[in-house]
């Protein structure tokens, strides 16, 4: 699979222009799937599942629809791994682009997930964590005792309990948009990375936006202020979901550099073979 490195919105647009014919053909294929789903509840796409290095089938349905369309980023669920499109793609990019060593120390900003289990199996020196809010602590304790006795690792990304330069890689997928002070969270990741470490992550990202949209913020009275219609994302720690404070734009790359990362860029990919559909997929990478 080709992974394209892009440093700016201009480079991204040029990339799309350069591969317009290929992307148009992929769009036609995706539209055919959408048309089928108008008359049935689900369908399966054949392809290759990178996490298990074998052929598989991928479920597409109408769950998590966006503007009346199937959410291909959150679906295309692999029958063998139960990973959706974006998680399979993240694993693929991590292994193909970053080329980690099996003994590397990896920090994942989640723990109650199939991805954490996969990471521990393939990179046993990994660590995962969850943020446990005070308001949900009682329920989480019950959940913890049942499924993760003495192993649930609570971490606040803005105040990590790790010493400096502990990890070769940090992985975070759709997490930083839920942190009001996301810059402090990124600064903490920078601190715990080794001198040559990398942060690979995803966030809600508008490829057409120069600047980040602040969806909500916390005022001086510790009250939530909404600037646009609230948006909540699924959270295994809360039935209510997690409020998204940001939809990021290309200024995030400069923000990462201003915080101390030596380089920051986007990684763009798509593939019919691997069932990475729904238009060009984007991950972000920041190097210490």
C-alpha positions in Angstrom: 0.0 0.0 0.0 1.2 3.5 -0.8 1.4 5.9 2.1 1.8 9.6 1.1 3.5 12.1 3.3 2.1 15.6 3.2 3.3 18.7 5.1 0.5 21.2 4.2 -3.0 21.6 2.8 -1.4 22.6 -0.5 0.6 19.4 -0.7 -2.6 17.5 0.2 -4.6 19.1 -2.6 -1.8 18.4 -5.1 -1.7 14.8 -4.0 -5.5 14.5 -4.6 -5.1 16.1 -8.0 -2.2 13.8 -9.0 -4.2 10.7 -8.2 -7.6 12.0 -9.4 -8.2 9.2 -11.8 -7.5 6.5 -9.2 -9.6 8.2 -6.6 -12.5 8.6 -9.1 -12.5 4.9 -9.8 -12.4 4.1 -6.1 -15.3 6.6 -5.5 -17.4 4.8 -8.1 -16.8 1.5 -6.3 -17.8 3.1 -3.0 -21.0 4.5 -4.6 -21.9 1.1 -5.8 -21.7 -0.2 -2.2 -23.9 2.7 -1.0 -26.5 2.0 -3.7 -26.7 -1.7 -2.6 -27.3 -0.6 1.0 -30.3 1.4 -0.1 -32.1 -1.9 -0.5 -30.6 -4.1 2.2 -29.3 -3.7 5.8 -25.7 -4.9 5.3 -23.2 -6.3 2.8 -19.7 -7.7 2.9 -16.6 -6.6 1.0 -13.8 -9.0 0.2 -10.2 -7.9 0.9 -7.0 -8.4 2.8 -6.8 -7.8 6.5 -3.3 -6.4 7.4 -3.5 -7.0 11.2 -3.8 -10.8 10.6 -2.0 -10.9 7.2 -4.8 -12.9 5.5 -7.9 -12.5 3.3 -11.0 -11.6 5.1 -14.5 -10.1 4.7 -15.5 -6.6 5.9 -19.0 -5.7 7.1 -20.6 -2.5 5.8 -23.9 -1.4 7.2 -25.9 1.7 8.1 -24.6 2.0 11.7 -23.1 5.5 12.5 -24.5 7.0 9.3 -23.2 10.5 8.5 -25.5 12.8 6.6 -27.6 9.8 5.4 -24.5 7.9 4.1 -22.8 4.8 5.4 -19.9 5.7 7.6 -17.1 3.8 5.9 -14.5 5.1 8.2 -16.1 3.6 11.3 -17.4 0.4 9.6 -15.9 -2.1 7.1 -15.4 -4.3 10.2 -13.1 -7.2 9.6 -14.7 -10.6 10.4 -11.4 -12.0 11.7 -10.3 -9.1 14.0 -13.5 -7.0 14.5 -11.3 -4.0 13.7 -13.0 -1.3 11.6 -11.6 0.7 8.7 -9.7 3.3 10.6 -8.2 0.9 13.2 -7.0 -1.5 10.6 -5.5 1.4 8.6 -3.8 2.7 11.7 -2.1 -0.6 12.4 -1.1 -0.9 8.8 0.5 2.6 8.7 2.2 2.0 12.1 3.9 -1.2 10.9 4.6 -0.2 7.3 5.6 3.5 7.8 7.1 3.4 11.4 8.5 -0.1 11.1 8.6 -0.7 14.8 10.8 -3.4 16.5 8.9 -6.1 18.4 10.8 -5.0 21.5 9.9 -1.3 21.3 8.0 0.3 24.1 4.7 1.6 22.8 2.2 3.8 24.7 -1.4 3.5 23.5 -4.0 6.0 24.9 -6.6 3.3 25.4 -6.8 0.0 27.2 -10.4 -1.3 27.1 -10.3 -2.2 23.4 -9.5 -5.0 21.0 -6.6 -2.8 19.7 -4.9 -2.8 23.1 -5.1 -6.6 23.1 -3.7 -6.8 19.6 -0.9 -4.5 20.5 0.1 -6.4 23.7 0.2 -9.6 21.7 2.4 -8.2 18.9 4.4 -5.7 20.9 4.6 -7.1 24.5 6.5 -4.1 25.9 3.4 -1.9 25.2 1.4 0.0 27.8 -2.2 1.2 27.5 -4.3 3.5 29.6 -7.8 5.0 30.1 -8.9 8.3 31.6 -11.3 7.6 34.5 -13.4 10.7 35.4 -14.6 11.2 39.0 -18.2 11.2 37.9 -18.0 7.7 36.4 -15.5 6.2 38.9 -18.1 4.1 40.8 -19.2 2.3 37.6 -15.7 1.9 36.3 -14.7 0.2 39.6 -17.3 -2.4 39.0 -16.2 -2.8 35.4 -12.6 -3.0 36.4 -13.1 -5.7 39.0 -15.0 -7.8 36.5 -12.7 -7.5 33.4 -9.4 -5.9 34.4 -8.6 -6.8 38.0 -5.7 -4.6 39.3 -4.7 -3.8 35.7 -6.8 -0.8 34.7 -4.2 2.0 34.2 -5.7 5.4 34.8 -3.8 8.2 33.1 -4.6 11.9 32.6 -2.9 12.8 29.3 -2.3 16.3 30.5 -0.3 14.9 33.6 1.1 11.5 32.7 2.7 9.5 35.5 5.6 8.3 33.4 9.3 9.5 33.6 10.9 11.3 30.7 11.8 9.4 27.5 10.1 6.1 28.2 8.5 5.2 24.9 9.6 4.6 21.3 6.1 5.3 20.0 2.9 6.8 21.2 -0.3 5.8 19.5 -3.6 7.7 19.9 -6.7 7.4 17.8 -9.5 9.9 18.1 -8.6 11.0 21.6 -7.1 14.5 21.7 -10.3 16.1 20.5 -11.8 15.2 23.9 -9.1 17.1 25.9 -9.8 20.8 26.4 -6.1 21.5 26.9 -5.0 19.3 24.1 -1.7 21.2 23.8 -0.7 20.1 27.3 -1.6 16.6 26.4 0.7 16.7 23.3 3.4 18.3 25.4 3.2 15.3 27.8 3.5 12.9 25.0 6.6 14.7 23.7 8.1 14.5 27.2 7.7 10.7 27.6 8.9 9.9 24.1 12.5 8.9 23.6 14.7 11.3 21.6 13.9 9.5 18.3 10.3 8.7 19.2 7.2 9.2 17.1 3.6 10.0 17.9 1.1 8.5 15.4 -2.5 9.7 15.9 -5.8 10.5 14.4 -8.3 13.2 15.3 -11.4 14.7 13.6 -9.7 16.6 10.8 -11.1 18.9 8.2 -8.8 18.7 5.2 -10.4 21.9 3.8 -9.8 24.0 6.9 -6.7 26.1 7.5 -7.6 26.6 11.2 -8.9 24.4 13.9 -12.6 24.7 14.8 -13.1 25.1 18.6 -16.4 23.4 19.2 -16.5 23.8 23.0 -14.3 25.2 25.7 -14.0 25.5 29.5 -14.5 28.9 31.0 -12.9 30.4 34.2 -15.8 29.0 36.3 -15.0 25.5 35.0 -18.2 25.5 32.9 -18.5 24.1 29.4 -19.2 26.7 26.8 -20.5 25.5 23.4 -19.5 27.5 20.3 -21.2 25.2 17.8 -23.6 22.3 18.0 -22.3 19.7 20.5 -20.8 16.6 19.1 -20.3 13.4 21.2 -18.3 10.3 20.4 -18.5 6.8 21.7 -16.6 6.1 24.9 -16.2 2.6 26.6 -16.0 4.5 30.0 -19.3 6.4 29.6 -22.7 5.7 28.2 -23.1 9.4 27.5 -20.1 9.4 25.2 -17.3 12.1 25.2 -17.7 15.7 24.1 -15.5 16.7 21.2 -14.0 20.1 21.8 -12.2 20.4 18.4 -12.3 19.6 14.7 -8.7 20.2 13.7 -7.3 21.9 10.7 -3.9 22.1 9.0 -2.7 24.6 11.7 -2.3 21.6 13.9 1.0 20.7 12.2 2.4 24.1 13.1 1.1 23.7 16.7 2.9 20.4 17.0 6.2 22.0 15.9 5.6 25.0 18.2 5.3 22.6 21.2 8.7 21.1 20.5 8.3 18.3 18.0 11.0 18.4 15.3 8.6 17.6 12.5 4.9 17.0 11.9 3.0 15.8 8.8 0.0 14.0 7.5 0.1 10.4 6.2 -2.5 9.8 3.5 -3.6 6.4 2.2 -6.4 4.6 0.5 -6.9 1.0 -0.8 -9.5 -1.2 -2.4 -7.4 -4.3 -1.7 -7.2 -3.6 2.1 -10.8 -2.1 2.2 -9.6 1.4 3.2 -12.6 3.1 1.7 -14.5 6.3 2.3 -12.1 8.7 0.4 -8.4 9.4 1.3 -7.7 8.4 4.9 -5.5 10.7 7.1 -3.3 10.0 10.0 -0.9 12.5 11.7 2.7 11.9 12.7 4.9 14.0 14.9 8.6 13.3 15.4 10.5 14.2 18.6 
